[in-house]
Amino acid sequence: MTEEVPPLADTPLHVHTNEDELFYALEGDHLIQVGDEEHLIGPGESAFGPRGVPHAQRRAVPGEGRMLIVITPGGFEGFFRDLAEAERRGELGPDAYAAASEKFGITWL
């Protein structure tokens, strides 16, 4: 489970091979795209992005709002650890994102 904080708020359209994703709005309004549908959720509301279905999320007002994201099953936190390690080495960039995405079964659309 991760709580997003600025500026890591918006995620472009992507597909998970192995994980489901639940978006729960804590503050502000958020637009969640799941497949061909877009859901506007506010505090206390949620949207579900099942594995294998393209989904994206963004804040309705750039830079405003907070969201809790639950990713299941466990293990996906390794994606963020890999990116943090690449950043620590000064190597965070497209190649690091591509490697972590391939390792954790993410396809960016």
N, C-alpha and C positions, 0 to 999 in steps of 0.2 A: 504494500500500500504506500503510495506517495502523495504528499500534498504539494501541489504546484505553487510556486511563488514567482513573482515577476523576476526576470523577463521570460522565463521558460513556460509560457502559457499556451501558445498556439501550436498545434501539431497538424501538419499537412496530411492529405489523404494517404492512407496506408492500409496494409492488410497484415494481420498476425497469422502465422501458420499454427501456432500452439496455444495462444492465450486469448481469453475473453477479457474485455475491458468495461468497467462500470465507471461512469462519470457522475459525480455528485457535487452539485454547486453549493459552495459555502457562502460566497458573497458574489454579487453581481450577476449579470445575465451572460449565458454562454450558448453558442450555436454548436450543436453536435450533429454532424452528418453521419448517417448510418445507411449504407447503400445509397439509394436514390432519395431518401427522406432526410429532411433537416428538422431538428428539434430545438426549440428555444427553451432552455431551462434556467430557472432562477433559484435562489437559496432554498434548500430543502428538497429540490427536485433532482431527478437523475435520468440518465439515458444509458442504454446498454449497447455495446459494440461487440457482437460475437466474433470469435475467430473465423477467418475465412471470408468475412464481409468487410469491404472497404469502409473505413471510417476516418473522421477528422474532427478536430475541435478547435474552436477559437472563441475569444472573448467578444461579446457584442460591442463593447466599448474598449478599444485597444488599451492595454495596461491596467484595466480595472477588473477586479474580481479575483476570487480564489476558488480552487476546485480540489476535491479529493478524488484520486483515481485509484481504483482497486483493480489489480491485474491478477488473474488466476489461470492456471495454477502457478505456484511460486517458482522462482528461478529467474524471472525476467529482470530482477534487480541487477543481475550480472551485465545487462546491456548498459546500464548507467555506470556501473563500476568500470567497465571497459573504456567508456568515453572519458570518465574522470582520470583514469590512468593515462590515456593518450594526452589529455590536457596537461597532466603533471609532467609528462615528458616533452611538452611543447609540440606535440604532433596531432592535436585535434584539428580535423579538417575533413574534407570529403572522403579521403581514403579510410580514416578511422571510423566514420559513420557507415561507410559501405561494408567494412569488415565486421563491425558489431551487428549491423542489420542482417548480413548473411548468416552469422553465427547464431542469431536469435530468431531467425525465420521471419523477418520483416521485409515486405516489399513496398517501396514508396511509389506512389502512382502520380 
